[in-house]
Amino acid sequence: MGMSKRKPRKLVPQEELVASFCKHSISSRSTFHPHQWKNGREPADMLIQISRALLFVNMTRSGSYFDQLCEHNINQARDRLIEWQTSGWQLRGRNEWASFAIDWDDIDYIHVISVVDGPHAACADHDLISANMPEKVKLCTTLTSSVMRNLALLGGGARDLIALCKAIRVRGKTSESRAIKLVGSRYRTLAYQAKSSIKLQPSLGGNTIIAGREVSAFEEHKLKFEMMRRQPENPELEIFSELAWTDYLPAIAFIVQSRAEMEQLREGQLRMAIFGQNVKFQVVLSNNMKLLVDNIPGLNEAADREQSAFSYLIAFGVSEAFVVTTRIATSATVADLTSP
């Protein structure tokens, strides 16, 4: 008799949330579940470290009323932060790309995210003084795991999460269903604005099938752009963790429009543009590899003038080549956490 296959272990909610962010979020390279401290306590359920900013996420599920859920999670987060500050212990862990060992002095700005689930769960902002948070904490928010997961599935990263939490701070207590709608509405609005600049669609090569599904040229290049962050051999791709939808969706539209134009004018075409605000990056496309290579010095000079953090180069042809080269460190997440 053959041995029966063991069924995969079902992930607990904390593991599901970390898995969603590590698979789908643009900030996946900076996301991990921390190891226990020597006293057996877990510092948090999920951490996202970007430069000197840290998103500190802990979760609870209960049938208790909303205020009780929030109080439990926020008190626990505060206690763990103080323990981290006073013990000298590190926040240690790893994901598929990197290992982490974060000292208290490595971080200047913290966003505490309390994730609550249950029949009374909702989303809300919390006053930092009332919560008695350490001075480094700049934002304290309660969300639900479904809200977080929906944002990650759309590719949203740390800065998209901060933007959502700031919107909730303005709105006040928000139901889970309404918060999910806020996430979807913001993404669709930004995607629509980007797509509205596309006047010509690529026609050569037919429609692309990804994961068994026919996708538009916009979806195709968005997925290809987001997948660049997963290259294991390039640790500098953690720069992608700083990106938000406002940065890279317009770049995807530029790629689609340029690709369509190059189909009409096939001889030696090259396009270049700079995108992003707090994170500037250069996008370069060509349908002639030699032309692209020959122009690298001038393209590098243009990127340096604009203080571009990285370049995203695409060579179209029989096959497509994608290259990312990084230049400077960025602090967009820090800027978002410290701005009103």
ABEGO torsion letter per residue (X at the ends): XBBBBBBBBBBBAAAAAAAAAAAABAAAAABBBBBBBAAGBBABABBBBBEABBBBBBBBBBABBAAAAAAAAAAAAAAAAAAAAAAGBBBBEBBAABBBBBBAAABABBBBBBBBBEAABBBBBBBAAAAGBBAABABBBBBBAAAAAAAAAAGBBAAAAAAAAAAAAAAEBBBAAAAAAAAAAAAAAAAAAAAAABABBBABGEBBBBGGBBBBAAAAAAAAAAAAAABAABAAAAAAAABBAAAAAAAAAAAAAAAAAAAABABGBBBBBBBEBABBBBBBBBABAAAAAAAAAAAAAAAAAAGBABBBBBBBEABBBBBBBBABBBAAAAAAAABX
